[in-house]
Every structure is written in structure tokens, then in C-alpha cells.
Amino acid sequence: REAEPLVMCRASPPEDFGQTLAVWGVGNGFYIVLPFLGPSTARNAVGRVGDVLMNPITYVDLPWEVTAIARGVETINYFSFHKDIYKQLEKVSLDPYVALRNVYIQNDNKNIAE
């Protein structure tokens, strides 16, 4: 039986500051898996800081714990609907970490090109 195609989805919006940095010529940098945030590159990790600063909820007078929990719940909720992604990856690859890194970087490059 032929394996189903791997679908890589992102919890973040389709356009982000990491893409802007890429258009400006900033390279990927190293690949890292951030706790609770998932896979990223150095450029996209810095871009997430820019995304947080540009998000209006950052400036609402709420305790930081509330906004952190809200963002965490949003991410967990998104991935709860896509929990089979990693299982697919394990089935079709010898080394899931390397495969996830390659899928993430290829998907990021595709999004930047669009």
C-alpha cells in the first residue's frame, strides 16, 4: 500500500515576520524545536518575537499569564485536530527528526516563495 502524502500544517498565520525577514535576505539559521511552540529556525524564532509585538492582544492590560495561556490553548487546540501528522511522519521515514526538519524547511521555503 502506498503511503499517504505527509501534510505539514502550521499553527501560525500564513504570513509572518519570519517570512518578511527571509525576503530581506536573512537565512534560516539553525533548526530548533521550541518547547510548546514546535519546530522553528533561528530566523522564524526571531520572527515570532516580531509577531508577538505586532499582535494587539500583547497590549491589552491583561496579566502575561493569561495571554500565554490563551496562546498555548490556541496552539494545543490546533494540533489536537492534526495529531496524526507525526504518526504519518514516523511511518514514512527512517529518522522522524530529520524528516520533520526537512518538511518544515521545505514548507517554509514554499510559503516564502508564495
C-alpha positions in Angstrom: 0.0 0.0 0.0 1.3 3.4 -0.9 1.8 5.8 2.0 -0.5 8.9 2.2 1.2 12.2 1.5 2.5 14.0 4.5 0.7 17.2 5.3 2.6 19.9 7.2 0.4 22.5 8.9 1.3 25.5 10.9 -0.5 26.9 13.9 0.6 30.4 13.0 -1.0 32.6 10.3 0.2 32.0 6.7 2.1 35.3 6.7 4.5 36.2 9.5 7.6 38.3 10.3 9.9 35.3 9.8 8.8 35.4 6.1 9.5 39.1 6.0 13.0 38.6 7.3 13.5 35.9 4.6 12.5 38.3 1.9 15.0 40.8 3.4 17.7 38.2 2.9 18.0 36.7 6.4 18.9 33.0 6.1 17.3 30.1 8.0 20.0 29.7 10.6 19.9 26.6 12.8 16.8 24.3 13.2 15.4 24.1 16.6 12.3 22.5 18.3 11.0 25.0 20.8 9.1 23.7 23.8 5.3 24.2 23.5 5.9 26.1 20.2 7.1 23.3 18.0 9.7 23.3 15.1 11.4 26.6 14.0 14.5 28.0 12.6 16.6 30.8 14.2 15.1 33.3 11.7 11.5 32.2 12.4 12.1 32.2 16.2 13.2 35.8 16.0 10.2 36.4 13.7 7.8 35.1 16.3 9.0 37.8 18.7 8.1 40.4 16.0 4.7 38.6 15.6 4.0 38.9 19.3 4.9 42.6 19.3 2.6 43.2 16.4 -0.3 41.3 17.9 -2.8 43.7 19.5 -3.6 41.3 22.4 0.0 41.9 23.6 -1.0 45.5 24.5 -4.3 44.7 26.3 -4.0 45.2 30.0 -4.0 41.5 31.0 -1.6 39.6 33.1 1.1 37.9 31.0 0.0 34.5 32.3 -3.5 35.0 30.7 -2.1 35.8 27.3 0.5 33.0 27.5 -2.3 30.5 28.4 -4.5 31.8 25.6 -1.8 31.3 23.0 -0.9 27.9 24.4 -4.5 26.8 24.3 -4.8 28.0 20.7 -1.7 26.0 19.7 -2.8 22.9 21.6 -6.3 23.1 20.1 -4.9 23.4 16.6 -2.6 20.4 16.9 -5.3 18.3 18.6 -7.1 18.4 15.2 -3.8 17.4 13.4 -2.4 14.8 15.8 -1.8 12.2 13.0 0.8 14.3 11.3 3.7 13.0 13.4 2.3 9.4 13.2 2.4 9.7 9.4 5.9 11.0 9.6 7.1 8.1 11.7 5.6 5.6 9.2 7.3 7.0 6.1 10.7 8.0 7.4 13.8 6.3 8.9 14.6 9.3 11.2 11.5 11.4 12.1 13.6 14.3 13.4 15.5 14.7 10.2 12.3 14.2 8.2 10.4 16.8 10.2 13.3 19.3 9.8 13.3 18.8 6.1 9.5 19.1 5.8 9.5 22.2 8.0 12.2 24.0 6.0 10.7 23.0 2.6 7.3 24.1 3.7 8.7 27.4 5.0 10.6 28.0 1.7 7.4 27.3 -0.2 5.4 29.8 1.9 8.2 32.4 1.4 8.1 31.9 -2.4 4.4 32.4 -2.5 
